[in-house]
Amino acid sequence: MSDLSMKFKALTTNGLFVAIVLGILIRLLFIPFSLEIDSNFWVLVVRNIESGNGLYLMEGYYYTPVWGYILGFVAGIQNSILDIGDLSVICYDLISYYAVDQYSYTDMAASIVFLFLLKVILWVSDLILSITVYHLVKDRTGDEKKAIIAFLLVFICPHVIGSSSVIVMPDTISAMFTVVTIMLMRKDRYFLAGICYSFAVWVKFFPLAIVLVLLSYIYIKVDGEGRIALKRMALSLAGFLVASLVIFFPQIMEGTLDRSLAFFTDRIFETISYGIVSIILALVLIAFAGFVTLLVVRHMLTASGNLDDRVMEYSMVILCVCMLLFTNMQYVVTLMPFLVYCIMVVDQHYKYIWTVLAIAGVILTFMLNTNVVMLNSLVAYTGVMSTETVLAIFDFLNTGIFFGMSIVDIFCSIGTNLQKIILFCILPLFIIRRMIINNKIPRWHHER
């Protein structure tokens, strides 16, 4: 047998390699599909950048700058290396979408090549995120098999695949930097950890919820030595501030800093616009999240057991509470690496929670977030499907069949409520069960 054959055989029998190939093959199937509403916002941003107006001088981009810079990188690639042509087109025959919901449906279709460029960047983030979880589990357990399973559970997670391959949202980038932050903190690289944490927060705000857990981790790791802990916290803060200054420097110079935070401020004004009930509900949920965070941090400072396990499980608990405020399926991506770590290291029964969330993720990917608009690019750029076929599917899925509810309505409700029940009811009950099994409620963690 030749050396090349032996190397190929070794690769095909390597569990991590097989898991990577499986995840990539699944993603390749989703190249022509996307949530066209968001994909065409990214097209608009790229056009604005190409016109020399940056991210915020024209309407169209409503997120913090990090994802915008990545879109600018894509614009540079397609201008200097590729000639994609039109980044999107209008499918006039699909105008009837607007009769149902002007937000969820659009007659626009993004170029398949443009979608591929965006998705490759997000797939790289998926891969780094999964490999990081692989290393965290392997370093903790020394078990290669467990580490490979952890990699697979992240890499093929429906929420992760749906976010990067169908919705085309950068949540996976935020999750990646969050987990890399924790890995760097384990290795005492606090300045770099602060830099990564900055990128995580300024892509999506969810990682900010676990800041007290991370600070507690630094304090406990030095056995309460205040001077050393303060020095490490200062290094982390310095890294965070330096990276934040670099991220927002163009907006500071441009005078558009306020618009770069519009994603956050707009959500506040939107909540206020819904009236007093919406405001009260938001305040109650925020207060509840704050209470849980303080309770978890207090417990982290007093409980026994492996510190690395605690920071992962307690972060997961706090993120679960945050997900109650925002139910979009792509937001759960930030939670998933923590849940997978807990399955492989803390308690294997967490696998049931992952399984139910995965079912909800599959339902929401195909019903809530895309429906038939995911077929627009196929109609516009290939001959695989006709507009007549797509409109027939559209009518079938959106016609009321049960008390006025359509198939889309029913499955949306199932998927969304599955997520809420798991995050709000099952997970807390599961943790209480584990605390009782440990004999004493305060002793949540114990050495295994």
Secondary structure as a PSIPRED ss2 file (coil, helix, strand):
# PSIPRED VFORMAT (PSIPRED V4.0)

   1 M C   1.000  0.000  0.000
   2 S C   1.000  0.000  0.000
   3 D H   0.000  1.000  0.000
   4 L H   0.000  1.000  0.000
   5 S H   0.000  1.000  0.000
   6 M H   0.000  1.000  0.000
   7 K H   0.000  1.000  0.000
   8 F H   0.000  1.000  0.000
   9 K H   0.000  1.000  0.000
  10 A H   0.000  1.000  0.000
  11 L H   0.000  1.000  0.000
  12 T H   0.000  1.000  0.000
  13 T C   1.000  0.000  0.000
  14 N C   1.000  0.000  0.000
  15 G H   0.000  1.000  0.000
  16 L H   0.000  1.000  0.000
  17 F H   0.000  1.000  0.000
  18 V H   0.000  1.000  0.000
  19 A H   0.000  1.000  0.000
  20 I H   0.000  1.000  0.000
  21 V H   0.000  1.000  0.000
  22 L H   0.000  1.000  0.000
  23 G H   0.000  1.000  0.000
  24 I H   0.000  1.000  0.000
  25 L H   0.000  1.000  0.000
  26 I H   0.000  1.000  0.000
  27 R H   0.000  1.000  0.000
  28 L H   0.000  1.000  0.000
  29 L C   1.000  0.000  0.000
  30 F C   1.000  0.000  0.000
  31 I C   1.000  0.000  0.000
  32 P C   1.000  0.000  0.000
  33 F C   1.000  0.000  0.000
  34 S C   1.000  0.000  0.000
  35 L C   1.000  0.000  0.000
  36 E H   0.000  1.000  0.000
  37 I H   0.000  1.000  0.000
  38 D H   0.000  1.000  0.000
  39 S H   0.000  1.000  0.000
  40 N H   0.000  1.000  0.000
  41 F H   0.000  1.000  0.000
  42 W H   0.000  1.000  0.000
  43 V H   0.000  1.000  0.000
  44 L H   0.000  1.000  0.000
  45 V H   0.000  1.000  0.000
  46 V H   0.000  1.000  0.000
  47 R H   0.000  1.000  0.000
  48 N H   0.000  1.000  0.000
  49 I H   0.000  1.000  0.000
  50 E H   0.000  1.000  0.000
  51 S C   1.000  0.000  0.000
  52 G C   1.000  0.000  0.000
  53 N C   1.000  0.000  0.000
  54 G C   1.000  0.000  0.000
  55 L C   1.000  0.000  0.000
  56 Y C   1.000  0.000  0.000
  57 L C   1.000  0.000  0.000
  58 M C   1.000  0.000  0.000
  59 E C   1.000  0.000  0.000
  60 G C   1.000  0.000  0.000
  61 Y C   1.000  0.000  0.000
  62 Y C   1.000  0.000  0.000
  63 Y C   1.000  0.000  0.000
  64 T C   1.000  0.000  0.000
  65 P H   0.000  1.000  0.000
  66 V H   0.000  1.000  0.000
  67 W H   0.000  1.000  0.000
  68 G H   0.000  1.000  0.000
  69 Y H   0.000  1.000  0.000
  70 I H   0.000  1.000  0.000
  71 L H   0.000  1.000  0.000
  72 G H   0.000  1.000  0.000
  73 F H   0.000  1.000  0.000
  74 V H   0.000  1.000  0.000
  75 A H   0.000  1.000  0.000
  76 G H   0.000  1.000  0.000
  77 I H   0.000  1.000  0.000
  78 Q H   0.000  1.000  0.000
  79 N H   0.000  1.000  0.000
  80 S H   0.000  1.000  0.000
  81 I C   1.000  0.000  0.000
  82 L C   1.000  0.000  0.000
  83 D C   1.000  0.000  0.000
  84 I C   1.000  0.000  0.000
  85 G C   1.000  0.000  0.000
  86 D C   1.000  0.000  0.000
  87 L C   1.000  0.000  0.000
  88 S E   0.000  0.000  1.000
  89 V E   0.000  0.000  1.000
  90 I E   0.000  0.000  1.000
  91 C C   1.000  0.000  0.000
  92 Y H   0.000  1.000  0.000
  93 D H   0.000  1.000  0.000
  94 L H   0.000  1.000  0.000
  95 I H   0.000  1.000  0.000
  96 S H   0.000  1.000  0.000
  97 Y H   0.000  1.000  0.000
  98 Y H   0.000  1.000  0.000
  99 A H   0.000  1.000  0.000
 100 V C   1.000  0.000  0.000
 101 D C   1.000  0.000  0.000
 102 Q C   1.000  0.000  0.000
 103 Y C   1.000  0.000  0.000
 104 S C   1.000  0.000  0.000
 105 Y C   1.000  0.000  0.000
 106 T C   1.000  0.000  0.000
 107 D C   1.000  0.000  0.000
 108 M E   0.000  0.000  1.000
 109 A E   0.000  0.000  1.000
 110 A E   0.000  0.000  1.000
 111 S C   1.000  0.000  0.000
 112 I H   0.000  1.000  0.000
 113 V H   0.000  1.000  0.000
 114 F H   0.000  1.000  0.000
 115 L H   0.000  1.000  0.000
 116 F H   0.000  1.000  0.000
 117 L H   0.000  1.000  0.000
 118 L H   0.000  1.000  0.000
 119 K H   0.000  1.000  0.000
 120 V H   0.000  1.000  0.000
 121 I H   0.000  1.000  0.000
 122 L H   0.000  1.000  0.000
 123 W H   0.000  1.000  0.000
 124 V H   0.000  1.000  0.000
 125 S H   0.000  1.000  0.000
 126 D H   0.000  1.000  0.000
 127 L H   0.000  1.000  0.000
 128 I H   0.000  1.000  0.000
 129 L H   0.000  1.000  0.000
 130 S H   0.000  1.000  0.000
 131 I H   0.000  1.000  0.000
 132 T H   0.000  1.000  0.000
 133 V H   0.000  1.000  0.000
 134 Y H   0.000  1.000  0.000
 135 H H   0.000  1.000  0.000
 136 L H   0.000  1.000  0.000
 137 V H   0.000  1.000  0.000
 138 K H   0.000  1.000  0.000
 139 D H   0.000  1.000  0.000
 140 R H   0.000  1.000  0.000
 141 T H   0.000  1.000  0.000
 142 G C   1.000  0.000  0.000
 143 D C   1.000  0.000  0.000
 144 E H   0.000  1.000  0.000
 145 K H   0.000  1.000  0.000
 146 K H   0.000  1.000  0.000
 147 A H   0.000  1.000  0.000
 148 I H   0.000  1.000  0.000
 149 I H   0.000  1.000  0.000
 150 A H   0.000  1.000  0.000
 151 F H   0.000  1.000  0.000
 152 L H   0.000  1.000  0.000
 153 L H   0.000  1.000  0.000
 154 V H   0.000  1.000  0.000
 155 F H   0.000  1.000  0.000
 156 I C   1.000  0.000  0.000
 157 C C   1.000  0.000  0.000
 158 P H   0.000  1.000  0.000
 159 H H   0.000  1.000  0.000
 160 V H   0.000  1.000  0.000
 161 I H   0.000  1.000  0.000
 162 G H   0.000  1.000  0.000
 163 S H   0.000  1.000  0.000
 164 S H   0.000  1.000  0.000
 165 S H   0.000  1.000  0.000
 166 V H   0.000  1.000  0.000
 167 I H   0.000  1.000  0.000
 168 V C   1.000  0.000  0.000
 169 M C   1.000  0.000  0.000
 170 P C   1.000  0.000  0.000
 171 D H   0.000  1.000  0.000
 172 T H   0.000  1.000  0.000
 173 I H   0.000  1.000  0.000
 174 S H   0.000  1.000  0.000
 175 A H   0.000  1.000  0.000
 176 M H   0.000  1.000  0.000
 177 F H   0.000  1.000  0.000
 178 T H   0.000  1.000  0.000
 179 V H   0.000  1.000  0.000
 180 V H   0.000  1.000  0.000
 181 T H   0.000  1.000  0.000
 182 I H   0.000  1.000  0.000
 183 M H   0.000  1.000  0.000
 184 L H   0.000  1.000  0.000
 185 M H   0.000  1.000  0.000
 186 R H   0.000  1.000  0.000
 187 K C   1.000  0.000  0.000
 188 D C   1.000  0.000  0.000
 189 R C   1.000  0.000  0.000
 190 Y H   0.000  1.000  0.000
 191 F H   0.000  1.000  0.000
 192 L H   0.000  1.000  0.000
 193 A H   0.000  1.000  0.000
 194 G H   0.000  1.000  0.000
 195 I H   0.000  1.000  0.000
 196 C H   0.000  1.000  0.000
 197 Y H   0.000  1.000  0.000
 198 S H   0.000  1.000  0.000
 199 F H   0.000  1.000  0.000
 200 A H   0.000  1.000  0.000
 201 V H   0.000  1.000  0.000
 202 W H   0.000  1.000  0.000
 203 V H   0.000  1.000  0.000
 204 K C   1.000  0.000  0.000
 205 F C   1.000  0.000  0.000
 206 F H   0.000  1.000  0.000
 207 P H   0.000  1.000  0.000
 208 L H   0.000  1.000  0.000
 209 A H   0.000  1.000  0.000
 210 I H   0.000  1.000  0.000
 211 V H   0.000  1.000  0.000
 212 L H   0.000  1.000  0.000
 213 V H   0.000  1.000  0.000
 214 L H   0.000  1.000  0.000
 215 L H   0.000  1.000  0.000
 216 S H   0.000  1.000  0.000
 217 Y H   0.000  1.000  0.000
 218 I H   0.000  1.000  0.000
 219 Y H   0.000  1.000  0.000
 220 I H   0.000  1.000  0.000
 221 K H   0.000  1.000  0.000
 222 V C   1.000  0.000  0.000
 223 D C   1.000  0.000  0.000
 224 G C   1.000  0.000  0.000
 225 E C   1.000  0.000  0.000
 226 G H   0.000  1.000  0.000
 227 R H   0.000  1.000  0.000
 228 I H   0.000  1.000  0.000
 229 A H   0.000  1.000  0.000
 230 L H   0.000  1.000  0.000
 231 K H   0.000  1.000  0.000
 232 R H   0.000  1.000  0.000
 233 M H   0.000  1.000  0.000
 234 A H   0.000  1.000  0.000
 235 L H   0.000  1.000  0.000
 236 S H   0.000  1.000  0.000
 237 L H   0.000  1.000  0.000
 238 A H   0.000  1.000  0.000
 239 G H   0.000  1.000  0.000
 240 F H   0.000  1.000  0.000
 241 L H   0.000  1.000  0.000
 242 V H   0.000  1.000  0.000
 243 A H   0.000  1.000  0.000
 244 S H   0.000  1.000  0.000
 245 L H   0.000  1.000  0.000
 246 V H   0.000  1.000  0.000
 247 I H   0.000  1.000  0.000
 248 F H   0.000  1.000  0.000
 249 F H   0.000  1.000  0.000
 250 P H   0.000  1.000  0.000
 251 Q H   0.000  1.000  0.000
 252 I H   0.000  1.000  0.000
 253 M H   0.000  1.000  0.000
 254 E H   0.000  1.000  0.000
 255 G C   1.000  0.000  0.000
 256 T C   1.000  0.000  0.000
 257 L H   0.000  1.000  0.000
 258 D H   0.000  1.000  0.000
 259 R H   0.000  1.000  0.000
 260 S H   0.000  1.000  0.000
 261 L C   1.000  0.000  0.000
 262 A H   0.000  1.000  0.000
 263 F H   0.000  1.000  0.000
 264 F H   0.000  1.000  0.000
 265 T H   0.000  1.000  0.000
 266 D H   0.000  1.000  0.000
 267 R H   0.000  1.000  0.000
 268 I H   0.000  1.000  0.000
 269 F H   0.000  1.000  0.000
 270 E H   0.000  1.000  0.000
 271 T H   0.000  1.000  0.000
 272 I H   0.000  1.000  0.000
 273 S H   0.000  1.000  0.000
 274 Y C   1.000  0.000  0.000
 275 G C   1.000  0.000  0.000
 276 I H   0.000  1.000  0.000
 277 V H   0.000  1.000  0.000
 278 S H   0.000  1.000  0.000
 279 I H   0.000  1.000  0.000
 280 I H   0.000  1.000  0.000
 281 L H   0.000  1.000  0.000
 282 A H   0.000  1.000  0.000
 283 L H   0.000  1.000  0.000
 284 V H   0.000  1.000  0.000
 285 L H   0.000  1.000  0.000
 286 I H   0.000  1.000  0.000
 287 A H   0.000  1.000  0.000
 288 F H   0.000  1.000  0.000
 289 A H   0.000  1.000  0.000
 290 G H   0.000  1.000  0.000
 291 F H   0.000  1.000  0.000
 292 V H   0.000  1.000  0.000
 293 T H   0.000  1.000  0.000
 294 L H   0.000  1.000  0.000
 295 L H   0.000  1.000  0.000
 296 V H   0.000  1.000  0.000
 297 V H   0.000  1.000  0.000
 298 R H   0.000  1.000  0.000
 299 H H   0.000  1.000  0.000
 300 M H   0.000  1.000  0.000
 301 L H   0.000  1.000  0.000
 302 T H   0.000  1.000  0.000
 303 A C   1.000  0.000  0.000
 304 S C   1.000  0.000  0.000
 305 G C   1.000  0.000  0.000
 306 N C   1.000  0.000  0.000
 307 L H   0.000  1.000  0.000
 308 D H   0.000  1.000  0.000
 309 D H   0.000  1.000  0.000
 310 R H   0.000  1.000  0.000
 311 V H   0.000  1.000  0.000
 312 M H   0.000  1.000  0.000
 313 E H   0.000  1.000  0.000
 314 Y H   0.000  1.000  0.000
 315 S H   0.000  1.000  0.000
 316 M H   0.000  1.000  0.000
 317 V H   0.000  1.000  0.000
 318 I H   0.000  1.000  0.000
 319 L H   0.000  1.000  0.000
 320 C H   0.000  1.000  0.000
 321 V H   0.000  1.000  0.000
 322 C H   0.000  1.000  0.000
 323 M H   0.000  1.000  0.000
 324 L H   0.000  1.000  0.000
 325 L H   0.000  1.000  0.000
 326 F C   1.000  0.000  0.000
 327 T C   1.000  0.000  0.000
 328 N C   1.000  0.000  0.000
 329 M H   0.000  1.000  0.000
 330 Q H   0.000  1.000  0.000
 331 Y H   0.000  1.000  0.000
 332 V H   0.000  1.000  0.000
 333 V H   0.000  1.000  0.000
 334 T H   0.000  1.000  0.000
 335 L C   1.000  0.000  0.000
 336 M H   0.000  1.000  0.000
 337 P H   0.000  1.000  0.000
 338 F H   0.000  1.000  0.000
 339 L H   0.000  1.000  0.000
 340 V H   0.000  1.000  0.000
 341 Y H   0.000  1.000  0.000
 342 C H   0.000  1.000  0.000
 343 I H   0.000  1.000  0.000
 344 M H   0.000  1.000  0.000
 345 V H   0.000  1.000  0.000
 346 V H   0.000  1.000  0.000
 347 D C   1.000  0.000  0.000
 348 Q C   1.000  0.000  0.000
 349 H C   1.000  0.000  0.000
 350 Y H   0.000  1.000  0.000
 351 K H   0.000  1.000  0.000
 352 Y H   0.000  1.000  0.000
 353 I H   0.000  1.000  0.000
 354 W H   0.000  1.000  0.000
 355 T H   0.000  1.000  0.000
 356 V H   0.000  1.000  0.000
 357 L H   0.000  1.000  0.000
 358 A H   0.000  1.000  0.000
 359 I H   0.000  1.000  0.000
 360 A H   0.000  1.000  0.000
 361 G H   0.000  1.000  0.000
 362 V H   0.000  1.000  0.000
 363 I H   0.000  1.000  0.000
 364 L H   0.000  1.000  0.000
 365 T H   0.000  1.000  0.000
 366 F H   0.000  1.000  0.000
 367 M C   1.000  0.000  0.000
 368 L C   1.000  0.000  0.000
 369 N C   1.000  0.000  0.000
 370 T C   1.000  0.000  0.000
 371 N H   0.000  1.000  0.000
 372 V H   0.000  1.000  0.000
 373 V H   0.000  1.000  0.000
 374 M H   0.000  1.000  0.000
 375 L H   0.000  1.000  0.000
 376 N H   0.000  1.000  0.000
 377 S H   0.000  1.000  0.000
 378 L H   0.000  1.000  0.000
 379 V H   0.000  1.000  0.000
 380 A H   0.000  1.000  0.000
 381 Y H   0.000  1.000  0.000
 382 T C   1.000  0.000  0.000
 383 G C   1.000  0.000  0.000
 384 V C   1.000  0.000  0.000
 385 M C   1.000  0.000  0.000
 386 S C   1.000  0.000  0.000
 387 T H   0.000  1.000  0.000
 388 E H   0.000  1.000  0.000
 389 T H   0.000  1.000  0.000
 390 V H   0.000  1.000  0.000
 391 L H   0.000  1.000  0.000
 392 A H   0.000  1.000  0.000
 393 I H   0.000  1.000  0.000
 394 F H   0.000  1.000  0.000
 395 D H   0.000  1.000  0.000
 396 F H   0.000  1.000  0.000
 397 L H   0.000  1.000  0.000
 398 N H   0.000  1.000  0.000
 399 T C   1.000  0.000  0.000
 400 G C   1.000  0.000  0.000
 401 I C   1.000  0.000  0.000
 402 F E   0.000  0.000  1.000
 403 F C   1.000  0.000  0.000
 404 G C   1.000  0.000  0.000
 405 M E   0.000  0.000  1.000
 406 S C   1.000  0.000  0.000
 407 I H   0.000  1.000  0.000
 408 V H   0.000  1.000  0.000
 409 D H   0.000  1.000  0.000
 410 I H   0.000  1.000  0.000
 411 F H   0.000  1.000  0.000
 412 C H   0.000  1.000  0.000
 413 S H   0.000  1.000  0.000
 414 I H   0.000  1.000  0.000
 415 G H   0.000  1.000  0.000
 416 T H   0.000  1.000  0.000
 417 N H   0.000  1.000  0.000
 418 L H   0.000  1.000  0.000
 419 Q H   0.000  1.000  0.000
 420 K H   0.000  1.000  0.000
 421 I H   0.000  1.000  0.000
 422 I H   0.000  1.000  0.000
 423 L H   0.000  1.000  0.000
 424 F H   0.000  1.000  0.000
 425 C H   0.000  1.000  0.000
 426 I H   0.000  1.000  0.000
 427 L H   0.000  1.000  0.000
 428 P H   0.000  1.000  0.000
 429 L H   0.000  1.000  0.000
 430 F H   0.000  1.000  0.000
 431 I H   0.000  1.000  0.000
 432 I H   0.000  1.000  0.000
 433 R H   0.000  1.000  0.000
 434 R H   0.000  1.000  0.000
 435 M H   0.000  1.000  0.000
 436 I H   0.000  1.000  0.000
 437 I H   0.000  1.000  0.000
 438 N C   1.000  0.000  0.000
 439 N C   1.000  0.000  0.000
 440 K C   1.000  0.000  0.000
 441 I C   1.000  0.000  0.000
 442 P C   1.000  0.000  0.000
 443 R C   1.000  0.000  0.000
 444 W C   1.000  0.000  0.000
 445 H C   1.000  0.000  0.000
 446 H C   1.000  0.000  0.000
 447 E C   1.000  0.000  0.000
 448 R C   1.000  0.000  0.000
